[in-house]
Amino acid sequence: MARSTPALGLVIIMLSGILTASFPFPMKFSRAWRWENTWLVYATLALVVIPLALAAWAIPDLFPFYASLPSELLRLPLLFGFGWGIAQVTFGLSIARVGMAMAFAIVVGLSSLLGSVIPLAVFHPASLTGRPGFTLLASAALLAWGVVLYAQAGRERDSKTDAAGSSSRGFLIGLLLCVFTGCFGSMINMGFVFGGRIADEAVRRGVPAGRATLCIWVVVLSAGYLPNLAYTLYLLGRNRSTNIFRHSFFRESMLALAAAALWLFGFLGYGVGAGVMGTYGNSIGFAACMTVLLLWSSALGFFSGEWRVAPPRARSRMRYAVALITASMLTLGFGSLFS
């Protein structure tokens, strides 16, 4: 039975990658709402309502527990969560500009790399000059090569769809949003790393270890919700789109709920799968999750028509870019195993 546990964990992790990569897909079917309407409902459900409901169900006296914590335990998780929330907003905007395939590839690659480098630099700086450092350097080189190829492919694709000037400018903005999102997206990992003492305190007070991590989720995600709330409220006011909520409310809100469930349970599933997998959960498991996420998001973007009008050369560049970024994630994951 013990031998089957790593295999079961790997299956859970791969399914989680599929769920996470699929979260923007329901939004493609939104017809009556504007982006800000859908994103506000999605963010409210994914970052506040569902995590809070899960934590309240799993942890007795949740709010008295938070009230009793010293402020220094909450400060950094809240700060990193807020920074990650900014990245959530720009991620949604980047998907709208460059498509989910390219946005996922660049954002996941950058955030995964930085999410590995920063904790290593903070907690084990001497490792940067050894094998872990060389592994990260190799992963960064593959990632940079893949991002450049993807950028070239995307520029060639978009030059066939719109006027050259507006297409080039819109693509450049989308690409910069992807890079920005990838850099700030790693902050969610920082929030969990520096929020570990919250879970430790919950365990000390009798909360099972498997449930204690939900305490960190609520803190980090609720802080991340604030930039999403602020920006969508700004757009609702600027575009006068508040009244649009009345149009096809049930259908559109169900699409937002589907996106929220896919994203949140995909992330939760990775944590469960890594735990079930055991020793290799954060190395092989991480590499498998990122690889599945990249490949599945690229496939969804391709089959939903994002690359339908792209010339053959652009499609070829896109495939090479996906392969390079996937190789970067595999290098990162397996490198941590042998380090």
JOWO-V219380 format. One record per backbone hydrogen bond with DSSP energy under -1.0 kcal/mol. CO is the residue of the C=O (numbers start at 1). NH is the residue of the N-H. Records with the same first field share a line. If there is no record, write none. Layout:
CO = NH / NH
This chain:
4 = 8
5 = 9
6 = 10
7 = 11
8 = 12
9 = 13
10 = 14
11 = 15
12 = 16
13 = 17
14 = 18
15 = 19
16 = 20
17 = 21
18 = 22
20 = 23
22 = 25
25 = 28
26 = 29
27 = 30
34 = 38
35 = 39
36 = 40
37 = 41
38 = 42
39 = 43
40 = 44
41 = 45
42 = 46
43 = 47
44 = 48 / 49
45 = 50
48 = 52
49 = 53
50 = 54
51 = 55
52 = 56
53 = 57
54 = 58
55 = 59
61 = 65
62 = 66
63 = 67
64 = 68
66 = 69
70 = 73
71 = 75
74 = 78
75 = 79
76 = 80
77 = 81
78 = 82
79 = 83
80 = 84
81 = 85
82 = 86
83 = 87
84 = 88
85 = 89
86 = 90
87 = 91
88 = 92
89 = 93
90 = 94
91 = 95
92 = 96
93 = 97
94 = 98
95 = 99
99 = 103
100 = 104
101 = 105
102 = 106
103 = 107
104 = 108
105 = 109
106 = 110
107 = 111
108 = 112
109 = 113
110 = 114
111 = 115
113 = 117
114 = 118
116 = 120
117 = 121
118 = 122
119 = 123
120 = 124
124 = 127
125 = 128
126 = 129
127 = 130 / 133
130 = 134
131 = 135
132 = 136
133 = 137
134 = 138
135 = 139
136 = 140
137 = 141
138 = 142
139 = 143
140 = 144
141 = 145
142 = 146
143 = 147
144 = 148
145 = 149
146 = 150
147 = 151
148 = 152
149 = 153
150 = 154
151 = 155
152 = 156
153 = 157
154 = 158
155 = 159
157 = 160
158 = 161 / 162
163 = 167
164 = 168
165 = 169
166 = 170
167 = 171
168 = 172
169 = 173
170 = 174
171 = 175
172 = 176
173 = 177
174 = 178
175 = 179
176 = 180
177 = 181
178 = 182
179 = 183
180 = 184
181 = 185
184 = 187
185 = 188
186 = 190
187 = 191
188 = 192
189 = 193
190 = 194
195 = 198 / 199
196 = 200
197 = 201
198 = 202
199 = 203
200 = 204
201 = 205
202 = 207
203 = 206
208 = 211 / 212
211 = 214
212 = 215
213 = 217
214 = 218
215 = 219
216 = 220
217 = 221
218 = 222
219 = 223
220 = 224
221 = 225
225 = 229
226 = 230
227 = 231
228 = 232
229 = 233
230 = 234
231 = 235
232 = 236
233 = 237
234 = 238
235 = 239
236 = 241
242 = 245
243 = 246
244 = 247
248 = 252
249 = 253
250 = 254
251 = 255
252 = 256
253 = 257
254 = 258
255 = 259
256 = 260
257 = 261
258 = 262
259 = 263
260 = 264
261 = 265
262 = 266
263 = 267
264 = 268
265 = 269
266 = 270
267 = 271
268 = 272
269 = 273
270 = 274
271 = 275
272 = 276
273 = 277
274 = 278
278 = 281
280 = 285
283 = 287
284 = 288
285 = 289
286 = 290
287 = 291
288 = 292
289 = 293
290 = 294
291 = 295
292 = 296
293 = 297
294 = 298
295 = 299
296 = 300
297 = 301
298 = 302
299 = 303
300 = 304
301 = 306
302 = 305
305 = 308
311 = 315
312 = 316
313 = 317
314 = 318
315 = 319
316 = 320
317 = 321
318 = 322
319 = 323
320 = 324
321 = 325
322 = 326
323 = 327
324 = 328
325 = 329
326 = 330
327 = 331
328 = 332
329 = 333
330 = 334
331 = 335
332 = 336
333 = 337
334 = 338
